[in-house]
Structures are given as C-alpha cells and as structure tokens.
C-alpha cells in the first residue's frame, strides 16, 4: 500500500520528476528564513520586504488552487509565506506605534 502511494506521488504531474515539485520545495527556504527572523528586533524588519512576502504568499496561494494539476506543495508554502509575512508586519507595526506612543508620553 505504501509503495503504491509513493509510486503515485512519483508519477504525479506535480511530483518530484518535475519543476512543479522542486520550485515550491526550495521556496520553503524563504519561509524558514522568515521564521528565523522572529527573534530579530522589530526595528530591524523591513516594511517593503514583509509586504512582498505576505502579498506574494496570498497571490500565489490563490493561483495554486486554480491551476491544473493542483499543486498542494505550492499552496502550503505560500500560505506559510503569507502567514510569516503578516506576522512580521504585525510585529513591526506594533513596535512602531508603541514607540511613537512612548515618545509622545515622554515629551509631556
């Protein structure tokens, strides 16, 4: 039974014999790097970079559901990219607004 599932994966139109498998697999590196940046101070995060990561993830997640064959590896990596990008944007915005509020209180 396991052999037939592995054989089905191997012969799938988006399987390991095609670029449709390897491109999203290597794209996981971007999501892993973004997760590693969770420990980075928020002031060092870039709005344009995180917007690009989040928007790319959202757009390509949608695309991966409408193409034939369905590419669930592409879908999952782009959901991860969108999630990590949005989380980093949240951290950056929260830091920037709390810094502005602290500065305003300090001036008073």
C-alpha positions as CSV (number, residue, x, y, z in Angstrom):
1,X,0.0,0.0,0.0
2,X,2.8,2.5,0.9
3,X,4.6,1.5,-2.3
4,X,1.5,2.4,-4.4
5,X,1.2,5.8,-2.7
6,X,4.9,6.6,-3.2
7,X,4.6,5.5,-6.8
8,X,1.5,7.7,-7.3
9,X,3.5,10.7,-5.8
10,X,6.5,9.9,-8.0
11,X,4.3,9.8,-11.2
12,X,2.1,12.8,-10.2
13,X,2.1,15.7,-12.7
14,X,3.5,17.9,-9.9
15,X,5.7,15.2,-8.4
16,X,9.5,15.0,-7.8
17,X,10.2,14.4,-11.5
18,X,9.0,18.0,-12.4
19,X,9.9,21.6,-11.6
20,X,6.4,21.9,-10.2
21,X,7.6,20.0,-7.2
22,X,11.1,21.4,-6.7
23,X,10.4,25.1,-7.1
24,X,7.9,25.2,-4.1
25,X,10.2,22.9,-2.2
26,X,13.1,25.3,-2.4
27,X,10.8,28.2,-1.7
28,X,10.3,26.8,1.8
29,X,13.7,28.3,2.5
30,X,12.2,31.8,2.4
31,X,9.5,30.8,4.9
32,X,12.1,29.2,7.2
33,X,14.3,32.3,7.0
34,X,11.3,34.4,7.9
35,X,10.6,32.2,10.9
36,X,14.2,32.5,12.0
37,X,13.7,36.3,11.9
38,X,11.0,36.1,14.5
39,X,13.8,36.6,17.1
40,X,15.1,39.7,15.2
41,X,14.3,43.0,16.8
42,X,11.2,44.6,15.1
43,X,13.0,47.8,14.4
44,X,15.3,45.8,12.0
45,X,12.4,44.5,9.9
46,X,11.6,46.0,6.6
47,X,8.0,47.0,5.6
48,X,8.6,46.6,1.8
49,X,10.2,43.1,2.3
50,X,7.5,41.8,4.5
51,X,4.7,43.3,2.3
52,X,6.3,41.5,-0.6
53,X,6.5,38.2,1.3
54,X,2.9,38.5,2.5
55,X,1.4,39.6,-0.8
56,X,3.3,37.0,-2.8
57,X,2.1,34.3,-0.4
58,X,-1.5,35.4,-0.7
59,X,-1.5,35.8,-4.5
60,X,0.3,32.5,-5.3
61,X,-1.9,30.6,-2.7
62,X,-4.9,31.5,-4.8
63,X,-3.1,30.7,-8.0
64,X,-2.1,27.3,-6.8
65,X,-5.7,26.3,-6.2
66,X,-6.9,27.2,-9.8
67,X,-4.1,25.6,-11.8
68,X,-4.1,22.1,-13.2
69,X,-2.8,19.9,-11.7
70,X,-3.4,21.1,-8.2
71,X,-0.1,21.8,-6.5
72,X,-0.6,21.4,-2.8
73,X,3.1,21.9,-2.1
74,X,2.9,25.3,-3.8
75,X,-0.3,26.1,-1.8
76,X,1.2,25.2,1.5
77,X,4.5,27.1,1.1
78,X,2.6,30.2,0.0
79,X,0.2,30.0,3.0
80,X,3.3,29.8,5.2
81,X,4.9,32.8,3.4
82,X,1.7,34.8,3.8
83,X,1.4,33.9,7.5
84,X,5.0,34.7,8.4
85,X,5.0,37.9,6.4
86,X,1.7,39.1,8.0
87,X,3.1,38.2,11.5
88,X,6.3,40.2,10.8
89,X,4.2,43.1,9.6
90,X,2.1,42.9,12.8
91,X,5.3,42.9,14.9
92,X,6.8,45.9,13.0
93,X,3.5,48.0,13.2
94,X,3.0,47.2,16.9
95,X,6.6,48.2,17.6
96,X,6.4,51.4,15.6
97,X,3.1,52.6,17.2
98,X,4.2,51.7,20.7
99,X,7.5,53.6,20.2
100,X,5.5,56.6,18.9
101,X,3.2,56.5,22.0
102,X,6.1,56.2,24.4
103,X,7.8,59.2,22.7
104,X,4.7,61.3,22.9
105,X,4.3,60.4,26.6
106,X,8.0,61.2,27.2
107,X,7.6,64.7,25.7
108,X,4.7,65.6,28.0
